Amino acid sequence: MNEVHNFNMSTVKILNRSFAQENRDMEPITVIGDGRLDINQWAEDLKYLGTITYKDKIYTDNKGKKITTVTRAQVNPMYKIASNYSANVVIEGLLRTATDSLGTYKTIGKALFAMTGNLEAEVKFGNTKLPLLICYGGKTQKLAVMGKRDDYSTALTDKLVNDSKGIDTDYPILSLRYNKKEGYNVVNMKLLNSFVSSGDTVKPTWMQYGIRTNSGSSFTCTVEASRPTDTWT
């Protein structure tokens, strides 16, 4: 697990160092918090489960005690490890996607704008390739014609690239945050998604994403968008 996280942090350093926009005031990707876990502590928490063996259709522990049930609390560390590992794999995938698009966009900033286009298109369109039309309630409301998913993604990417020209660069485009909770990480990210005029200035906003897992009847991992914010920390 820590190996994947360390790989991700090395990738971030390479992207910031080698593919950043020239004369940028702040690195395009910033990381808040330490995403590494204390593996020794996790090993200790899971130690008892490791002593359980299965033979002749009977589960027993290292003291010969017959095991008929395992509590949620006993397996909870395993779910937390899987959750953190999944979050690291998701981040690895996002960084790889940005890296793969460098051939087209040349800088990591523009590549991240393309990621915004893809993710927001996913949020709005899902898997459909059909044109999207949003009908708001009320007699005076207008229809919002979103067009097709690929066209929406490209248009948003181009708009971000154009809107970013000639303004301050004292902000990141992608912010990754690791918050410790009971020994494991809660992982969130913010990805720049628009530039908003405020008086004589133009300020960026970021879409907030949470990497969530569910360990109910089956284990799943999803990236969920919430709402835009004007702070990246």
C-alpha positions as CSV (number, residue, x, y, z in Angstrom):
1,M,0.0,0.0,0.0
2,N,2.7,2.5,0.9
3,E,4.6,1.5,-2.2
4,V,1.7,2.7,-4.4
5,H,1.4,5.9,-2.4
6,N,5.2,6.5,-2.7
7,F,5.0,5.9,-6.4
8,N,2.2,8.4,-6.7
9,M,4.2,11.0,-4.8
10,S,7.2,10.4,-7.0
11,T,4.9,10.9,-10.1
12,V,3.6,14.2,-8.6
13,K,7.2,15.5,-8.2
14,I,8.1,14.5,-11.8
15,L,5.0,16.1,-13.2
16,N,5.5,19.3,-11.2
17,R,9.2,19.5,-12.0
18,S,9.2,18.5,-15.7
19,F,5.9,19.5,-17.1
20,A,4.8,22.6,-15.3
21,Q,4.0,25.8,-17.0
22,E,7.0,28.1,-17.1
23,N,7.1,30.9,-14.5
24,R,4.2,29.5,-12.5
25,D,4.0,30.8,-9.0
26,M,2.8,27.6,-7.4
27,E,3.1,23.9,-8.4
28,P,0.1,22.6,-10.3
29,I,-0.3,19.6,-8.0
30,T,-0.2,20.0,-4.3
31,V,-0.4,17.3,-1.6
32,I,-1.7,18.1,2.0
33,G,-1.0,15.6,4.7
34,D,0.9,12.3,4.8
35,G,-0.8,9.4,2.9
36,R,1.5,6.7,4.4
37,L,0.2,4.2,6.9
38,D,1.8,2.5,9.9
39,I,2.0,-1.0,8.4
40,N,3.4,-2.4,11.6
41,Q,0.3,-1.3,13.5
42,W,-2.0,-2.8,10.9
43,A,-0.1,-6.1,11.0
44,E,-0.7,-6.1,14.8
45,D,-4.4,-5.4,14.4
46,L,-4.8,-8.3,12.0
47,K,-2.5,-10.7,13.8
48,Y,-5.2,-12.8,15.4
49,L,-7.0,-13.3,12.1
50,G,-3.8,-14.6,10.6
51,T,-3.8,-17.4,13.2
52,I,-7.1,-18.9,12.1
53,T,-6.8,-22.0,10.0
54,Y,-9.3,-24.1,8.1
55,K,-9.2,-27.9,8.2
56,D,-11.8,-30.6,7.9
57,K,-14.5,-27.9,7.4
58,I,-13.6,-26.4,10.8
59,Y,-12.0,-23.0,11.6
60,T,-9.7,-23.0,14.6
61,D,-7.3,-20.4,16.0
62,N,-3.7,-20.9,17.2
63,K,-4.9,-22.1,20.6
64,G,-7.1,-24.8,19.1
65,K,-10.3,-22.8,19.8
66,K,-13.1,-23.5,17.3
67,I,-14.1,-20.4,15.5
68,T,-17.8,-20.1,14.4
69,T,-18.0,-16.3,14.0
70,V,-15.8,-13.3,13.4
71,T,-16.9,-9.9,14.6
72,R,-17.1,-6.8,12.4
73,A,-14.6,-5.1,14.7
74,Q,-12.1,-7.9,14.1
75,V,-12.2,-7.6,10.3
76,N,-12.7,-3.9,10.2
77,P,-8.9,-3.2,9.9
78,M,-8.9,-5.4,6.7
79,Y,-11.6,-3.2,5.2
80,K,-9.8,0.0,6.1
81,I,-6.6,-1.3,4.5
82,A,-8.5,-2.2,1.3
83,S,-10.2,1.2,1.4
84,N,-6.8,3.0,1.6
85,Y,-5.2,0.8,-1.0
86,S,-8.2,1.5,-3.4
87,A,-7.8,5.2,-2.9
88,N,-4.1,5.0,-3.8
89,V,-4.9,3.0,-6.9
90,V,-7.6,5.6,-8.0
91,I,-5.0,8.4,-7.6
92,E,-2.5,6.4,-9.5
93,G,-5.0,6.0,-12.3
94,L,-5.8,9.8,-12.4
95,L,-2.1,10.7,-12.5
96,R,-1.5,8.1,-15.3
97,T,-4.4,9.6,-17.2
98,A,-2.8,13.1,-16.9
99,T,0.6,11.8,-17.8
100,D,-0.8,10.0,-20.9
101,S,-2.4,13.2,-22.2
102,L,0.9,15.2,-22.0
103,G,1.6,14.3,-25.6
104,T,-1.4,16.4,-26.5
105,Y,-1.4,19.2,-24.0
106,K,2.4,19.5,-23.3
107,T,2.0,20.9,-19.7
108,I,0.5,19.2,-16.7
109,G,-1.7,22.2,-16.1
110,K,-3.5,21.7,-19.4
111,A,-3.6,18.0,-19.0
112,L,-5.4,18.5,-15.6
113,F,-7.9,20.8,-17.3
114,A,-8.6,18.0,-19.7
115,M,-9.1,15.7,-16.7
116,T,-11.7,18.3,-15.4
117,G,-13.5,18.1,-18.7
118,N,-13.6,14.3,-18.6
119,L,-14.7,14.1,-14.9
120,E,-17.4,16.7,-15.2
121,A,-18.7,15.1,-18.4
122,E,-18.9,11.8,-16.5
123,V,-20.8,13.5,-13.7
124,K,-23.3,15.1,-16.0
125,F,-23.7,12.5,-18.8
126,G,-22.8,9.2,-17.1
127,N,-22.3,6.5,-19.8
128,T,-24.7,8.0,-22.4
129,K,-23.4,9.2,-25.7
130,L,-26.7,10.9,-26.6
131,P,-27.2,14.7,-26.5
132,L,-28.2,15.9,-23.0
133,L,-31.0,18.5,-22.5
134,I,-31.7,19.8,-19.0
135,C,-35.3,21.1,-18.4
136,Y,-35.6,23.2,-15.3
137,G,-39.0,23.6,-13.5
138,G,-41.2,26.7,-13.8
139,K,-42.8,28.5,-16.7
140,T,-40.1,31.1,-17.0
141,Q,-37.1,28.7,-16.9
142,K,-35.1,27.9,-20.0
143,L,-33.8,24.7,-21.4
144,A,-30.1,24.0,-21.0
145,V,-28.7,22.3,-24.1
146,M,-25.5,20.4,-23.0
147,G,-24.8,18.7,-26.3
148,K,-22.9,15.4,-26.4
149,R,-20.5,14.2,-23.8
150,D,-17.3,14.4,-25.8
151,D,-18.2,17.9,-27.1
152,Y,-18.9,19.1,-23.6
153,S,-15.6,17.7,-22.3
154,T,-13.6,19.3,-25.1
155,A,-15.4,22.7,-24.8
156,L,-14.8,22.8,-21.0
157,T,-11.1,21.9,-21.4
158,D,-10.6,24.6,-24.1
159,K,-12.5,27.2,-21.9
160,L,-10.2,26.5,-18.9
161,V,-7.1,26.7,-21.0
162,N,-8.2,30.1,-22.5
163,D,-9.5,31.5,-19.2
164,S,-6.3,30.7,-17.4
165,K,-4.2,32.9,-19.7
166,G,-2.8,36.1,-18.3
167,I,-4.0,35.7,-14.7
168,D,-2.1,34.9,-11.5
169,T,-0.9,31.4,-10.9
170,D,-0.6,31.4,-7.1
171,Y,-2.9,28.4,-6.7
172,P,-2.7,24.6,-7.5
173,I,-4.9,23.0,-10.2
174,L,-5.1,19.7,-8.3
175,S,-5.1,19.4,-4.6
176,L,-4.8,16.0,-2.8
177,R,-5.6,15.9,0.9
178,Y,-4.9,13.0,3.3
179,N,-6.6,13.3,6.7
180,K,-5.8,10.7,9.4
181,K,-8.8,9.1,11.2
182,E,-8.2,6.2,13.6
183,G,-5.0,5.2,11.9
184,Y,-6.2,5.2,8.3
185,N,-6.6,7.9,5.7
186,V,-9.7,9.8,4.5
187,V,-8.7,10.9,1.0
188,N,-10.2,13.9,-0.9
189,M,-9.2,15.9,-3.8
190,K,-10.1,19.3,-5.4
191,L,-9.7,19.8,-9.1
192,L,-9.9,23.3,-10.7
193,N,-13.1,23.5,-12.7
194,S,-13.8,27.2,-13.5
195,F,-12.6,30.8,-13.3
196,V,-15.1,33.3,-11.9
197,S,-15.0,37.0,-12.3
198,S,-15.1,39.0,-9.0
199,G,-14.9,42.7,-9.6
200,D,-11.7,43.4,-11.5
201,T,-10.2,40.0,-10.6
202,V,-10.7,36.5,-11.8
203,K,-10.6,33.7,-9.2
204,P,-10.5,30.0,-9.7
205,T,-12.9,27.5,-8.2
206,W,-12.4,23.8,-7.5
207,M,-14.8,20.8,-7.7
208,Q,-14.5,18.7,-4.6
209,Y,-14.2,14.9,-5.0
210,G,-14.3,12.2,-2.3
211,I,-12.9,8.7,-2.8
212,R,-15.4,6.5,-1.0
213,T,-15.6,2.8,-0.4
214,N,-18.4,0.6,0.7
215,S,-17.8,-2.7,2.5
216,G,-21.4,-3.9,2.9
217,S,-22.6,-7.0,1.1
218,S,-19.8,-6.3,-1.5
219,F,-16.7,-4.1,-1.6
220,T,-16.9,-1.1,-4.0
221,C,-14.8,2.1,-4.5
222,T,-16.2,5.2,-6.1
223,V,-15.1,8.8,-6.8
224,E,-18.0,11.1,-5.9
225,A,-18.2,14.8,-6.8
226,S,-19.9,17.1,-4.3
227,R,-19.9,20.9,-4.9
228,P,-17.5,23.6,-6.1
229,T,-15.5,25.6,-3.6
230,D,-13.3,28.7,-3.9
231,T,-10.6,27.3,-1.6
232,W,-8.1,24.6,-2.5
233,T,-6.8,23.7,1.0
